[in-house]
Amino acid sequence: MSRIAHGVAGVLVGAVGMVAAAAESSTGSANDKEAQMFARAAGYERYMGRWSQRLVPAYLDFAGVREGQRVLDVGTGTGAVALGIEARTRSAEVVGIDVSEAFIAAAAKAAPSGRVRFEVGDAQALRFPDASFDQTMSLLVLNFVKDSSKAIAEMRRVTRPGGTMSSCVWDYDEGMQMARFFWDEAVALDPSMAPKDQRNMKFARRGELGDAWRKAGLTAVREQALVIDQHYASFDDYWLPFLEGAGAAGAFVAALTQERRREIESRLRKRMLGDRPDGPFTLKGRAWCVRGEVG
């Protein structure tokens, strides 16, 4: 098991333990809050974090992270990119920021050294001085930022001249099967749900990130699709994270009636397994990635 996987596993085990402890405590309101925070992070890992972990190595290769660099990881989530950089380098330093206190707490628990640190922060208003970093990175978050143009401008501001700025976003239009299959079935069941389909998100199609980078004045802009496989042990391995309310699709499921939830579950089970008994299956995920240099 990799150092990243060990760290994430530790977070998940810790989260389960804290949830149990909080359930047994009648006086520890602080413990209850901490348990809820880590439970939220653990749910995210089961839903999307597992995909992020598999994408990180290819993303780091594409971004060109090198020894000795100072790197900012914008929208770090539970720390997959930051921890990946720490694991593959001996001298790079990383700061990971995210608006979620729960994710930052989970990432900090997994941090193995002082070369990586995590803090709560807003991509649209970075607290760092101009030209503070050699690399600024953003994995699977820019499409969720309200003012993405402002976030991109901030990322450029804190990156030194000659430094690299990069990002990846899932191809929610066609290439992210975990989400694509879900929304296909949801919309087929109820066409009025089409506006909620994640294929409507910004940067979900080829070339959109590159256009944003060029508009922001980045040079030597390069775009690439990264494709990974994700293995599921069973249908529940795929479906249960949706029931925990993680991510946009999970929030959608949480708002459904029990009857509608069962209908979507049945349609997805058929799509994943066909007529065969429950068992393992594999889904593909494609991400659109871009990198450019700050002039």
C-alpha positions in Angstrom: 0.0 0.0 0.0 1.3 3.5 -0.9 2.0 6.2 1.7 -1.0 8.1 0.3 -3.2 5.1 0.8 -1.9 4.5 4.3 -2.7 8.1 5.1 -6.2 7.9 3.8 -6.8 4.6 5.4 -5.8 6.2 8.7 -8.2 9.0 8.2 -11.1 6.6 7.5 -10.3 4.4 10.5 -10.0 7.5 12.7 -13.3 8.8 11.4 -15.1 5.6 12.3 -13.6 5.5 15.7 -14.6 9.1 16.4 -18.1 8.6 15.2 -18.5 5.7 17.6 -17.0 7.6 20.5 -19.3 10.6 19.8 -22.3 8.3 19.8 -21.4 7.0 23.2 -20.8 10.5 24.7 -23.6 12.6 26.1 -21.4 15.6 27.1 -18.7 16.0 24.5 -20.2 18.5 22.0 -16.7 19.3 20.7 -16.2 15.5 20.1 -19.5 15.3 18.3 -18.5 18.1 16.0 -15.2 16.5 15.3 -16.9 13.2 14.6 -19.2 14.8 12.1 -16.4 16.5 10.4 -14.4 13.3 9.9 -17.5 11.3 9.0 -18.1 13.8 6.2 -14.5 13.5 5.0 -14.8 9.7 5.1 -17.9 9.7 3.0 -16.2 11.9 0.5 -13.3 9.4 0.2 -15.8 6.6 -0.5 -17.6 8.6 -3.1 -15.0 10.7 -5.0 -11.7 10.6 -3.0 -11.0 7.1 -4.3 -11.1 8.5 -7.9 -8.9 11.5 -7.0 -6.2 9.1 -5.5 -6.0 7.2 -8.8 -5.8 10.3 -10.9 -3.1 12.1 -8.8 0.0 10.2 -10.1 -0.9 11.0 -13.8 -1.8 14.6 -12.8 1.6 15.1 -11.1 3.4 13.8 -14.1 1.4 16.1 -16.4 1.9 19.2 -14.2 5.7 18.5 -13.9 6.2 18.9 -10.2 9.9 18.9 -9.4 12.2 18.7 -6.3 12.6 21.8 -4.4 9.5 23.5 -5.6 7.0 25.3 -3.4 3.5 24.2 -4.5 0.0 25.5 -3.7 -2.8 22.9 -3.9 -6.0 24.9 -4.4 -9.2 22.9 -3.3 -7.1 20.2 -1.7 -10.1 18.3 -0.4 -8.7 15.5 1.8 -5.2 16.1 0.5 -4.6 13.7 -2.3 -2.5 16.0 -4.4 -0.5 17.5 -1.6 0.2 14.1 0.0 1.1 12.7 -3.4 3.7 15.4 -3.9 5.1 14.7 -0.4 5.4 11.0 -1.2 7.2 11.3 -4.5 9.6 14.1 -3.6 12.3 14.7 -0.9 12.4 18.5 -0.8 9.2 20.0 -2.4 7.0 22.0 0.0 3.2 22.0 -0.3 0.4 24.1 1.1 -3.1 22.7 0.6 -6.1 25.0 1.0 -9.8 24.2 1.0 -13.0 26.0 2.2 -14.1 22.8 4.1 -12.9 22.6 7.7 -13.8 18.9 7.6 -11.6 18.1 4.7 -8.7 20.2 6.0 -8.9 18.4 9.4 -8.8 15.0 7.7 -5.9 16.0 5.4 -3.9 17.3 8.4 -4.4 14.0 10.2 -2.8 12.2 7.2 0.1 14.6 6.7 3.4 12.7 7.3 5.8 15.5 7.5 6.4 19.3 8.0 6.9 19.7 4.2 3.1 19.7 3.7 0.6 21.8 5.6 -3.1 22.4 5.3 -5.3 25.4 6.0 -8.8 26.6 5.4 -8.9 29.1 2.5 -10.9 30.5 -0.3 -9.7 30.0 -3.9 -11.3 33.3 -4.8 -9.3 35.2 -2.2 -5.9 33.6 -1.6 -4.1 35.0 1.4 -0.6 34.6 -0.1 1.6 37.4 -1.5 2.2 37.7 -5.2 4.6 35.2 -6.8 4.7 33.0 -3.7 4.8 29.6 -5.4 6.6 27.8 -8.2 3.5 25.7 -9.0 -0.2 26.3 -8.4 -2.4 23.3 -8.9 -6.1 22.6 -8.7 -7.6 19.1 -9.0 -11.3 18.6 -9.6 -12.5 21.8 -8.0 -12.6 24.8 -10.4 -16.0 23.7 -11.8 -17.5 24.1 -8.3 -16.0 27.5 -7.5 -18.7 30.2 -7.8 -16.4 32.8 -9.6 -13.9 30.5 -11.3 -12.4 33.5 -13.3 -11.5 35.2 -10.0 -10.0 31.9 -8.7 -7.9 31.5 -11.8 -6.7 35.1 -11.5 -5.8 34.5 -7.9 -3.9 31.3 -8.8 -1.9 33.2 -11.4 -1.2 36.1 -9.0 0.4 33.8 -6.4 2.5 31.9 -9.0 5.9 33.3 -9.8 6.9 34.5 -13.3 8.0 31.4 -15.2 6.1 29.2 -12.8 3.4 26.6 -13.8 -0.3 26.7 -13.2 -2.4 23.6 -13.8 -5.8 22.1 -13.3 -8.0 19.0 -14.0 -11.7 18.6 -14.1 -13.7 15.5 -14.8 -15.4 15.1 -18.2 -18.9 15.1 -16.7 -20.3 15.3 -20.2 -19.3 11.8 -21.4 -16.1 10.5 -19.8 -16.8 10.2 -16.0 -18.8 6.9 -16.0 -19.5 6.9 -12.2 -21.5 10.2 -12.5 -22.6 9.8 -16.2 -24.4 6.5 -15.6 -26.1 7.9 -12.5 -27.4 11.1 -14.3 -28.4 9.1 -17.4 -30.7 7.0 -15.2 -31.9 9.9 -13.1 -32.9 11.9 -16.1 -34.5 8.9 -17.9 -36.6 8.4 -14.9 -37.5 12.0 -14.5 -36.7 14.3 -17.5 -37.3 17.4 -15.3 -34.0 16.6 -13.5 -32.0 17.4 -16.7 -30.9 20.8 -15.4 -29.3 19.2 -12.4 -27.2 16.8 -14.6 -23.5 17.5 -13.9 -22.9 17.5 -17.7 -24.1 21.2 -17.4 -21.2 22.2 -15.3 -18.5 24.5 -16.5 -15.2 23.0 -17.8 -16.9 19.6 -18.4 -15.9 19.5 -22.1 -12.7 19.3 -24.1 -11.0 22.7 -24.6 -12.9 24.7 -22.0 -10.0 24.7 -19.4 -7.5 25.6 -22.1 -9.7 28.5 -23.2 -9.8 29.8 -19.6 -6.0 29.5 -19.3 -5.4 31.5 -22.5 -8.0 34.1 -21.5 -6.1 34.5 -18.2 -2.9 35.3 -20.1 -1.1 32.0 -19.5 1.5 31.0 -22.1 2.7 27.6 -23.5 -0.8 26.2 -22.7 -1.0 22.5 -23.0 -4.1 20.3 -22.7 -4.4 16.6 -22.2 -7.0 14.0 -21.3 -6.2 11.6 -18.4 -8.1 8.3 -18.2 -8.1 6.0 -15.2 -10.0 2.8 -14.2 -11.8 2.5 -10.9 -12.6 -1.0 -9.5 -15.7 -1.7 -7.4 -16.1 -4.8 -5.3 -19.9 -4.9 -5.5 -22.9 -2.8 -6.4 -23.1 -1.5 -2.8 -19.5 -0.4 -3.1 -20.7 1.9 -5.8 -24.2 2.8 -4.5 -23.8 3.4 -0.8 -21.7 6.6 -1.0 -24.7 8.2 -2.9 -26.9 7.4 0.1 -24.5 9.2 2.4 -25.2 12.5 0.5 -21.6 12.9 -0.7 -21.1 15.2 -3.8 -23.7 16.7 -6.1 -25.3 13.4 -7.0 -25.4 12.3 -3.4 -27.2 15.5 -2.4 -29.7 14.8 -5.2 -30.3 11.3 -3.9 -30.7 12.5 -0.3 -33.6 14.7 -1.5 -35.5 12.0 -3.2 -38.5 10.0 -1.8 -37.7 6.4 -0.9 -39.7 5.2 -3.9 -37.7 7.2 -6.3 -34.4 6.3 -4.6 -35.3 2.6 -5.0 -36.2 3.1 -8.7 -32.8 4.7 -9.5 -31.0 2.0 -7.5 -32.8 -0.7 -9.5 -31.9 1.0 -12.8 -28.3 1.5 -11.9 -28.0 -2.1 -10.6 -29.2 -3.3 -14.0 -26.8 -1.0 -15.8 -23.8 -2.1 -13.8 -24.4 -5.8 -13.5 -26.9 -6.7 -16.3 -28.4 -10.0 -15.5 -25.5 -11.4 -13.6 -25.3 -11.8 -9.8 -23.7 -9.0 -7.7 -19.9 -8.9 -8.0 -17.0 -6.7 -9.1 -17.0 -4.3 -12.0 -14.8 -1.5 -13.4 -15.7 2.0 -14.5 -13.6 4.6 -16.4 -13.0 8.2 -15.6 -11.7 10.8 -18.0 -10.4 14.2 -16.8 -9.6 17.2 -18.9 -6.3 18.8 -17.8 -4.5 22.0 -18.6 -1.2 23.5 -17.7 0.4 26.9 -18.7 3.2 29.2 -17.7 2.9 32.5 -15.9 4.6 35.3 -17.9 
